[in-house]
Amino acid sequence: MSVPPGSVIVPDWLKSPEGKEHLAAILRKNKRKVFGLIERPVLPPQVASDTASYKVFVSGKSGVGKTALVAKLAGLEVPSTHHETIGIQTTVVYWPAKLRESGRAVIFRLQFWDCGEAALRKFDHILPACREKADAILFLFSFTDRSSFDDLPAQISRVVGDAGSLVRIVVGTKFDQFMHADVTERDVAEFQRTWHLPVFRAQSAAGSRQAGRRTPDAGTGLREVAPLLNGLAEHLWHQDQVAAGLIPAPLPSPEETGPC
Amino acid sequence: MEPGSGPVSLLCLAATSGVPLFCRGAPTRHQLPFSVIGSLNGVHMFGSNLDVALTAAHTEGTRVLWRAFHESITLIVMSSEEGANDFTLSRLLDNVFSAMVLVLGLEELANIRNVERLKKDLRACYKLIDSFLTPAERTGDLTQCVECVLVPCSTTLQECLTAFTGAAESRFGCLLVGGRVAVATEPWWQLAPQEVNLLAWLVGSLLPSTTRDYPVYLPQGSPMVPHRLLTFQLLPGLDICLLCGPSPSLEAVETELVPRFWKPLLEPLRACARPPSVPLHPGVLAFLLINHEQKRSLSAVLPRGVQAEGPTLPLGSCASVLRAFYALVVSHYFSCEGSPGELPPLEVPLGGGSHSARHCYVVSAGYKAYAAQAPPHQLFLLLAPEVPTFALRPLATHILQYLVGDAAF
């Protein structure tokens, strides 16, 4: 199931005056604001919006950049050296968006669940904990690591298991490292044809740092993460609408189960 | 100086094979040549083959300490820092190995099966180990007492924490503010002080996260069997920590218990996030108070007011001068009570007295420092040079009375 970009959420809305007002609630001094568990973004009363919470499990082979991607989406500093994540770490990202259908602004509260591959294998409780009540799974592969791409189908079946309707999105990381690219556009297109899953692309940490210097939103890095966060929000919202019976279910494809 | 490039270098090797596992502290571009690493390890190994334990060596500008752990891991530390002493470096080695146990467990360290695998796994400890090499304003690594912070409404928070911890099927719960313990349940206090500090430093060294489910091996309490450390960031800089067994799930605690117990306390928690400053004499640059009975400590580096005159130490060096003064005093003058046998006396008292001092002070051009002990408390003060020397003793006595009495530490 793939929701076309811009069909649920108004793209570029954050650049409008109304969008900027919402954006201000998640920024502080041109950086992303960090929210604890018992807080949430505060908006002026006249623009008060609903919050929609979702749990997103980030899955992928060791070293593809799960932790780096989550840090980037949250506007945090991406760690410069790699080490395997131990245990589970979750990060909440607030993301305001405007729904095309109703014209309503909604604040998406996306909680990303990230865990290291070694921890998954070593401790039994980790995978069930990440899957419990998850609304979406991001499957990551790295453009510079062919085996992480080839492993996707196996990974999808292993991680999804018998879970019901879940948003499934594939993200290719380190997209900008053309010199080391190991996965071609044709590979990705073929994968998309077979699996009918949306595929997004993300830059490497070094790439973003370079690009950041050139663009005006250097501090926030919002321009870079907006397509993925909007795309994720669209799929999640669409899935909720389908589950509530508000819009018809998509045509079932062989590997998908319909909404219950 | 950029962080991580301090004058302290730390080497970790597999004891039997001599394979270097990691090197921290020295700037990576000036990594020690393999021949130097080999010689440093070789001289230690040569001694141990002859049943001679080589523990320390001093050259003109550098001190070197060796320590082998479980006949499996050798740690070597070198420091060219001014004021470096064996007491500080010995504590450092102890903390570093405990940090490795905390993250990897003793089994993997004591019986190395695959050196390459271990090297990779050890990278998860780097951030924690680095925090011991550049401790900034922290003191718990040296004192081995739990670093505490005084917060308003501590009774309310304590009650809520106890109830919350119980609801999460655990007995071990703690509220960290800025990486220091604000309130904790009674069993948490019964963990070894080093473990409590390690857990707090670990939380501070990890990537900022909303919640975590992190396996930890308690170096003294449970070095072989991991427990789950759950952390919940209530507000930025304010984390709840729980030590749990297999249940409950992270999801359940976060969605069911955190809102029920902690949402109603939003205002008191907000007040904790910016703790009130301790009103002390303006001449005080930094202080460290230790309660040896409870194994707790309170410390702060105080920003100077605008009325400060003359040359002043930058904030960063205030912290390191106080640490050096503490190390000097406890290794030479004050008996290190509460830690019998933990560390052998490394140096003979300067002046050769057999008695134990109750007060001592240092006067230099840039600062004055004063230490006083009144069991179970010890107070260490760093003061501005313009504070008259004759006023140091009454000032210290007054501050000790204030902190112990009114602030009820």
Interface residues (C-beta under 8 A of the other chain):
Chain A: V34 F35 G36 L37 I38 E39 K55 T67 A71 L76 P79 T81 H82 H83 E84 I86 G87 I88 Q89 T90 T91 V92 Q111 A118 A119 K122 F123 H125 I126 P128 A129 E132 K133
Chain B: V103 K120 D121 R123 A124 Y126 L206 L207 P208 S209 T210 T211 R212 D213 Y214 P215 P226 R228 L229 F232 Q233 L234 L235 P236 L238 P246 S249 L250 E251 E254 V258 P259 W262 K263 L266 L269
